[in-house]
């Protein structure tokens, strides 16, 4: 959660940097005409030129009653004057006496789009006149910085308590994939190293494999192990150079699959049900018989001793 909060804070700082100067200028424009609704609307309309990503602007009094129209690009809605906005989610936090604050993200009432609102204080002679509000839809903001901190973070999730409670009443059953585990791993390695598969998930208990391709990352393919074991599958996935974006060296794939094999046969009660490998973000995903899930960077996964997964030792 710390990494997620850091990413959210970074995005909010980027939004604040975009709108800081225009909102200050807007407050200066609104201050002398605060009691003139039509002049207030004109200030808001003029300010939209410096806030191209803004959905609409409006002004409210300290009692949270709207004193201006809703002013958007190409439209002014005067019917919104005098409406009470006290129940709006972006006014739930502490409002500023100077400067502006950004609301938490909320969903628009009408179209359920994720939005954020900037609340700019307007004061004169130490007296708070009210606030100017700027609404933004997240999809309109130029926030293109990748979410790098979330790519390689270790996470653990507990599964269904009913399954965890009965873990010692069940035992691993040999699957078709288990019977052909070395050959399945070898073909999976071949597909990842030379046939454009960047994300692969091995479902050991149900004997199937799910693939994601570099040249079509939005779709996935599901194969039974019988299809994976047939070398002719390589005709369906033509040769492809190993991705330069991969953060996992090609010769590390075998070590990951070998660790999968060890975790699958480690214990009759606590065992691996499925394992995934993503070459681009360098993450391994694990789901165990207790229904718990684990996400861990490749290098750390390979370093971990088998005892760690049974709770008998620390990372090796």
C-alpha positions in Angstrom: 0.0 0.0 0.0 2.9 2.4 0.6 4.0 2.2 -3.0 0.4 2.8 -4.2 0.1 5.9 -1.9 3.4 7.2 -3.3 2.2 6.8 -6.9 -1.1 8.5 -6.1 0.7 11.4 -4.3 3.1 11.8 -7.3 0.1 12.0 -9.7 -1.6 14.6 -7.5 1.6 16.7 -7.4 1.7 16.6 -11.2 -1.9 17.8 -11.3 -1.2 20.6 -8.8 1.7 21.8 -10.9 -0.5 22.1 -13.9 -3.2 24.2 -12.3 -1.5 26.2 -9.5 -0.8 29.3 -11.5 -4.1 29.4 -13.5 -6.1 29.0 -10.3 -4.2 31.8 -8.5 -4.9 34.1 -11.5 -8.5 33.0 -11.5 -8.9 33.9 -7.8 -7.4 37.3 -8.5 -9.9 37.9 -11.3 -12.9 36.8 -9.2 -12.0 38.7 -6.1 -13.2 42.2 -7.2 -16.4 40.9 -8.9 -17.4 38.3 -6.3 -20.8 39.8 -5.7 -21.6 40.2 -9.5 -22.8 36.8 -10.8 -22.5 37.7 -14.4 -19.0 39.2 -14.1 -18.0 36.1 -12.1 -19.2 33.9 -15.0 -17.1 35.9 -17.4 -14.0 35.4 -15.2 -14.6 31.7 -15.1 -15.1 31.5 -18.9 -11.9 33.4 -19.5 -9.9 31.2 -17.2 -10.8 28.1 -19.2 -8.3 29.1 -21.8 -5.5 28.4 -19.3 -7.2 25.3 -17.9 -7.8 23.2 -21.1 -8.1 20.0 -19.2 -10.9 21.3 -16.9 -14.4 20.0 -17.4 -16.0 23.0 -15.9 -15.5 25.8 -13.3 -17.9 27.3 -10.8 -17.9 29.4 -7.6 -19.4 28.7 -4.2 -20.0 30.7 -1.1 -18.5 29.6 2.3 -21.9 28.0 3.1 -21.3 25.8 0.0 -24.1 27.3 -2.0 -23.2 27.9 -5.7 -23.0 31.6 -6.6 -22.0 31.3 -10.3 -23.1 29.3 -13.3 -21.4 26.0 -14.3 -19.0 27.3 -16.9 -17.6 24.7 -19.3 -15.9 24.7 -22.7 -18.7 26.1 -25.0 -21.4 26.0 -22.4 -22.7 28.1 -19.4 -25.4 26.6 -17.2 -27.0 29.3 -15.2 -29.6 26.9 -13.7 -26.9 25.7 -11.3 -26.8 28.9 -9.4 -28.0 28.7 -5.8 -27.7 24.9 -5.6 -26.5 23.4 -2.3 -23.3 21.4 -2.8 -22.8 20.4 0.8 -23.2 16.7 0.0 -20.7 16.5 -2.8 -17.8 14.1 -2.1 -15.1 16.7 -3.1 -16.2 19.0 -0.3 -16.0 16.5 2.5 -12.4 17.3 3.5 -11.1 20.5 5.1 -11.4 23.5 2.8 -8.5 25.9 2.3 -8.4 29.5 3.6 -5.6 30.3 1.1 -4.4 28.5 -2.0 -6.1 25.4 -3.1 -6.6 21.7 -2.2 -7.2 18.7 -4.4 -10.1 16.4 -3.5 -9.8 12.6 -3.3 -10.8 10.8 -6.5 -14.6 10.3 -6.8 -17.0 9.0 -9.4 -19.2 11.5 -11.2 -22.9 11.2 -10.3 -24.1 11.0 -13.9 -21.6 9.0 -15.9 -19.5 7.4 -13.1 -16.3 8.7 -14.6 -13.3 9.0 -12.1 -12.9 12.7 -11.3 -10.9 15.1 -9.1 -11.8 18.6 -8.0 -9.5 21.5 -7.1 -10.9 23.9 -4.5 -9.3 27.4 -4.7 -9.9 29.8 -1.8 -10.9 33.4 -2.7 -10.2 36.0 0.0 -10.2 39.7 0.4 -8.8 41.7 3.4 -8.4 38.5 5.4 -12.1 37.7 4.7 -13.0 34.4 3.0 -15.4 35.3 0.1 -15.8 31.7 -1.0 -14.2 29.2 -3.4 -13.7 28.6 -7.0 -13.9 24.9 -8.0 -12.4 23.2 -11.0 -13.6 19.7 -12.0 -11.4 17.4 -14.0 -12.0 14.0 -15.4 -8.9 11.8 -15.0 -9.0 10.6 -18.5 -8.6 14.2 -19.8 -5.5 14.9 -17.7 -2.1 14.4 -19.3 -0.8 12.0 -16.7 1.3 9.6 -18.8 4.1 8.8 -16.3 4.2 5.0 -15.9 3.3 3.5 -12.5 6.8 2.2 -12.0 6.7 1.7 -8.2 3.9 -0.9 -8.6 5.6 -3.1 -11.1 7.9 -5.1 -8.8 6.4 -5.0 -5.4 6.1 -8.1 -3.3 2.6 -8.9 -2.1 0.8 -11.6 -0.3 -2.9 -12.3 -0.1 -4.8 -14.7 2.1 -7.3 -17.0 0.4 -10.7 -18.3 1.3 -10.8 -19.1 5.1 -12.9 -22.1 4.4 -10.2 -23.6 2.2 -7.4 -22.6 4.6 -9.3 -24.3 7.4 -9.5 -27.6 5.6 -6.0 -27.6 4.2 -4.9 -30.7 6.1 -8.0 -32.6 5.0 -6.9 -32.5 1.4 -4.0 -34.0 -0.5 -2.4 -33.2 -3.8 -3.6 -35.4 -6.7 -1.3 -36.2 -9.5 -2.5 -34.2 -12.6 -1.7 -34.8 -16.3 0.6 -31.8 -16.1 2.4 -33.3 -13.1 3.0 -36.5 -15.2 4.6 -34.4 -17.9 6.0 -31.6 -15.9 9.5 -31.5 -17.3 8.3 -31.6 -20.9 5.7 -28.9 -20.2 8.3 -26.7 -18.6 10.7 -27.2 -21.5 8.1 -26.2 -24.1 6.9 -23.3 -21.9 10.6 -22.1 -21.8 10.9 -22.5 -25.6 7.7 -20.4 -26.1 9.0 -17.6 -23.8 12.5 -17.5 -25.1 11.8 -17.6 -28.8 8.1 -17.3 -29.7 6.9 -14.0 -28.3 5.3 -15.2 -25.1 6.0 -12.6 -22.4 3.5 -13.8 -19.7 2.7 -17.4 -19.0 0.6 -19.1 -16.3 0.9 -22.8 -15.6 -2.3 -24.3 -14.0 -0.8 -27.5 -12.4 -4.0 -28.8 -10.9 -6.2 -28.4 -14.0 -3.4 -29.1 -16.5 -3.7 -26.0 -18.7 -1.5 -23.2 -19.7 -2.4 -19.5 -20.4 -0.3 -17.4 -22.7 0.0 -13.7 -23.5 2.0 -12.6 -26.6 4.1 -9.5 -27.2 2.4 -8.8 -30.5 -1.1 -9.1 -29.0 -0.9 -8.4 -25.3 -4.6 -7.6 -24.9 -5.7 -11.2 -25.6 -4.8 -14.5 -23.9 -4.7 -18.0 -25.2 -5.6 -21.1 -23.2 -4.1 -24.5 -24.1 -4.5 -28.0 -22.5 -1.2 -29.6 -21.7 -1.7 -32.0 -24.7 -1.4 -29.0 -27.0 1.6 -27.6 -25.2 3.4 -30.9 -25.5 2.9 -31.0 -29.3 6.0 -29.3 -30.9 3.8 -28.2 -33.8 2.4 -25.5 -31.5 5.5 -23.5 -32.5 3.8 -23.1 -35.9 0.9 -21.3 -34.2 3.4 -19.0 -32.5 6.1 -18.1 -35.0 9.7 -17.3 -33.9 10.1 -13.9 -32.3 13.2 -12.3 -30.9 13.5 -12.1 -27.1 12.0 -8.8 -26.0 14.5 -5.9 -25.3 11.9 -4.8 -22.7 12.3 -8.0 -20.7 13.6 -7.5 -17.2 14.3 -11.3 -16.8 17.3 -12.8 -18.5 16.4 -15.6 -20.9 18.6 -18.1 -19.0 16.7 -17.4 -15.7 13.4 -18.8 -17.0 14.5 -22.4 -16.4 15.3 -21.6 -12.8 11.9 -20.2 -12.2 10.2 -23.3 -13.6 12.4 -25.5 -11.6 11.3 -23.7 -8.5 7.7 -24.1 -9.6 8.3 -27.9 -9.8 9.8 -28.0 -6.4 6.9 -26.1 -4.8 4.4 -28.4 -6.6 5.9 -31.5 -5.0 7.1 -29.9 -1.8 4.3 -31.2 0.5 1.2 -33.3 0.1 -1.0 -30.7 1.8 0.6 -27.3 1.0 1.5 -27.2 -2.6 1.6 -25.0 -5.7 -1.7 -24.9 -7.7 -0.6 -22.4 -10.3 2.5 -20.3 -11.1 2.9 -17.4 -13.5 5.9 -15.6 -14.9 6.0 -12.2 -16.6 9.2 -11.4 -18.4 8.5 -7.7 -18.8 7.9 -6.7 -15.2 10.0 -9.5 -13.8 7.3 -10.9 -11.5 6.3 -14.4 -10.4 2.7 -15.1 -9.3 1.9 -18.1 -7.1 -1.4 -19.6 -5.9 -1.2 -22.4 -3.3 -3.5 -25.1 -2.2 -4.5 -23.0 0.8 -5.9 -20.5 -1.7 -3.3 -18.0 -0.7 -1.5 -16.0 -3.4 2.0 -14.5 -3.6 3.6 -12.0 -6.0 7.3 -11.7 -5.9 10.2 -10.4 -8.1 12.0 -13.2 -10.0 15.4 -12.9 -8.4 14.0 -13.0 -5.0 11.8 -15.9 -5.8 14.8 -17.9 -7.1 16.8 -17.0 -3.9 14.1 -18.1 -1.5 14.6 -21.5 0.2 11.9 -24.1 0.0 11.6 -23.9 3.7 10.4 -20.3 3.5 7.2 -21.4 1.7 6.4 -23.9 4.5 7.2 -21.3 7.2 10.2 -23.3 8.5 12.9 -20.8 7.4 13.6 -17.3 6.2 14.5 -16.3 2.7 17.5 -18.1 1.5 
